[in-house]
């Protein structure tokens, strides 16, 4: 697998508008090449028998019983509404006939 040269790293840094020092360029060159080496190892793995998954652990919805409990009256819930119409909060239209 090809490796990145210092010039490659400097070019990508330039395109990303990153002002990197010589020390940062050297460190980044090593880190990026290490990542590419690790990717090459993973790319050699036979994954044909492994089905694609979006989640590696089982997920389970945790639901609770829907229990009716005392709540606000409509009057209490609407007490601080800037405008209302009956038992509804009145809000400005966001889609108009312009």
C-alpha positions in Angstrom: 0.0 0.0 0.0 1.3 3.5 -0.8 2.3 5.8 1.9 1.9 9.5 2.2 4.9 11.7 1.8 5.5 14.8 3.8 4.6 16.8 0.6 1.3 14.9 0.5 0.5 15.8 4.1 1.5 19.5 3.5 -0.7 19.6 0.4 -3.7 18.2 2.3 -3.1 20.7 5.1 -2.9 23.5 2.6 -6.2 22.4 1.0 -7.8 22.3 4.5 -6.4 25.7 5.2 -4.4 24.3 8.2 -1.3 26.3 9.2 0.9 23.4 10.5 4.4 23.8 11.8 7.2 21.5 10.5 6.9 19.5 13.8 3.2 19.1 13.3 3.6 18.0 9.7 6.1 15.3 10.7 3.9 14.0 13.5 0.8 14.0 11.2 2.7 12.2 8.5 3.6 9.4 10.9 0.1 9.2 12.3 -1.7 9.2 8.9 0.7 6.5 7.6 0.0 4.4 10.7 -3.8 4.8 10.0 -3.3 3.7 6.4 -1.2 0.6 7.5 -3.9 -0.4 10.0 -6.6 0.0 7.3 -4.6 -2.2 5.0 -4.6 -4.9 7.6 -8.3 -4.6 8.1 -8.9 -4.6 4.3 -7.3 -8.1 4.1 -9.8 -9.7 6.5 -12.4 -12.0 4.9 -15.7 -10.6 5.8 -17.9 -12.4 3.3 -19.6 -14.5 6.0 -20.3 -11.6 8.2 -23.7 -9.9 7.6 -23.6 -6.1 7.5 -24.9 -4.6 10.7 -25.5 -1.1 11.9 -25.5 -2.1 15.6 -23.1 -4.5 17.2 -25.1 -5.0 20.4 -28.7 -5.9 20.8 -31.0 -3.0 21.5 -34.2 -3.2 23.4 -36.8 -0.6 23.9 -37.6 -0.1 27.6 -41.2 0.9 27.8 -43.3 1.7 30.8 -47.1 1.4 31.3 -49.1 4.4 30.0 -50.8 5.5 33.2 -53.3 8.3 33.4 -52.4 10.8 36.2 -53.7 14.1 37.3 -52.5 17.0 35.1 -53.0 20.7 34.4 -56.4 21.9 33.3 -56.6 23.6 29.9 -56.8 26.9 31.7 -53.7 26.3 33.7 -51.7 25.0 30.7 -52.7 28.1 28.7 -52.3 30.7 31.4 -48.9 32.0 30.1 -49.7 31.7 26.4 -49.2 35.1 24.7 -52.3 34.5 22.5 -54.9 31.9 22.6 -58.1 30.8 20.8 -60.3 28.7 23.0 -58.2 25.8 24.3 -55.4 26.4 21.8 -52.3 28.5 21.7 -52.4 30.9 18.8 -49.1 31.2 16.9 -48.0 33.2 13.9 -48.3 31.4 10.5 -44.9 30.3 9.2 -46.2 29.3 5.7 -48.1 31.9 3.9 -49.7 32.6 0.6 -46.9 35.0 -0.5 
